Amino acid sequence: METLDQKLATAHLQGVRFVRLIHGYGSSGTGGDIRAAVRRHLNALRQNHKIQQFIRGESYAELSHSDKVRLTAYPELKSRLKTDSQNPGVTIVEL
C-alpha cells in the first residue's frame, strides 16, 4: 500500500486525473487478497479526501451517464472502458 500511495501522490503532482490500477482478481476464483486490500485502502483514501473516487472494473456497466461522459473525455480511458468492463481485476482511481 505504501508503493500505491507513492505512485498516486506522484501522479497527482504530475497533474494526472485518473489512474488505471491493474491489481488482478486472484487465482481462487473468488477475488484475491491483493484486490481486496487495494480496494479497502482506496476506500480509506476516499474517506480521507486523498482521492475523489474509484470505480471497480466490474461496476463500469453501472456508471451514471455523467460518470461515463467524464471518463470518455480522456482518450486513454475511453478505449479501456470496453476492454475493462466487467473486469474485477482493474480499478480506475480519480485523483
C-alpha positions as CSV (number, residue, x, y, z in Angstrom):
1,M,0.0,0.0,0.0
2,E,3.0,2.3,0.6
3,T,4.0,1.9,-3.1
4,L,0.4,2.6,-4.2
5,D,0.3,5.7,-2.1
6,Q,3.6,6.9,-3.6
7,K,2.5,6.3,-7.1
8,L,-0.8,8.0,-6.6
9,A,0.9,11.0,-5.0
10,T,3.4,11.2,-7.9
11,A,0.6,11.0,-10.4
12,H,-1.3,13.8,-8.6
13,L,1.7,16.0,-8.6
14,Q,2.1,15.4,-12.3
15,G,-1.4,16.6,-12.9
16,V,-2.8,13.1,-13.7
17,R,-6.5,13.0,-13.2
18,F,-7.2,9.2,-13.5
19,V,-5.1,6.2,-12.7
20,R,-5.8,2.7,-14.0
21,L,-4.8,0.1,-11.4
22,I,-4.3,-3.5,-12.5
23,H,-4.3,-5.5,-9.3
24,G,-5.6,-8.8,-10.6
25,Y,-8.5,-10.8,-9.4
26,G,-6.8,-13.7,-7.7
27,S,-6.4,-17.3,-8.6
28,S,-9.0,-18.6,-6.1
29,G,-11.9,-17.6,-8.4
30,T,-13.5,-15.5,-5.6
31,G,-11.2,-12.5,-5.6
32,G,-7.8,-12.3,-4.2
33,D,-6.2,-10.7,-1.1
34,I,-4.4,-8.1,-3.1
35,R,-7.5,-6.9,-4.8
36,A,-9.5,-6.7,-1.5
37,A,-6.6,-4.9,0.3
38,V,-6.3,-2.4,-2.6
39,R,-10.0,-1.6,-2.6
40,R,-10.1,-1.3,1.2
41,H,-7.2,1.1,1.0
42,L,-8.8,3.1,-1.7
43,N,-12.0,3.4,0.3
44,A,-10.0,4.8,3.2
45,L,-8.2,7.2,0.9
46,R,-11.6,8.4,-0.4
47,Q,-13.0,8.8,3.1
48,N,-9.9,10.9,4.0
49,H,-10.3,13.0,0.8
50,K,-7.0,11.9,-0.7
51,I,-8.7,10.7,-3.8
52,Q,-12.0,11.7,-5.4
53,Q,-13.4,8.2,-6.1
54,F,-12.6,4.8,-7.5
55,I,-14.5,2.7,-10.0
56,R,-14.3,-1.1,-9.9
57,G,-14.0,-2.8,-13.3
58,E,-17.0,-4.9,-12.6
59,S,-19.0,-1.8,-12.0
60,Y,-18.3,0.0,-15.3
61,A,-21.7,-1.0,-16.7
62,E,-23.5,0.6,-13.8
63,L,-21.8,4.0,-14.2
64,S,-24.1,7.0,-14.4
65,H,-24.2,8.9,-17.7
66,S,-22.3,11.8,-16.2
67,D,-19.5,9.5,-15.0
68,K,-19.2,7.9,-18.4
69,V,-19.1,11.3,-20.1
70,R,-16.3,12.4,-17.7
71,L,-14.3,9.3,-18.2
72,T,-14.6,9.3,-22.0
73,A,-13.2,12.8,-22.1
74,Y,-9.8,11.1,-21.5
75,P,-8.9,9.1,-24.7
76,E,-6.7,6.7,-22.7
77,L,-9.7,5.7,-20.6
78,K,-12.2,5.7,-23.3
79,S,-10.6,2.9,-25.1
80,R,-10.2,0.9,-21.8
81,L,-13.9,1.2,-20.8
82,K,-14.8,-1.5,-23.2
83,T,-11.9,-3.8,-22.5
84,D,-12.0,-3.4,-18.8
85,S,-15.8,-3.6,-18.5
86,Q,-16.8,-6.5,-16.2
87,N,-13.1,-7.0,-15.3
88,P,-12.8,-7.3,-11.5
89,G,-9.0,-7.2,-11.7
90,V,-9.0,-3.5,-12.7
91,T,-9.9,-0.3,-10.8
92,I,-9.9,3.3,-12.0
93,V,-8.9,5.9,-9.4
94,E,-9.9,9.5,-9.8
95,L,-7.4,11.7,-8.1
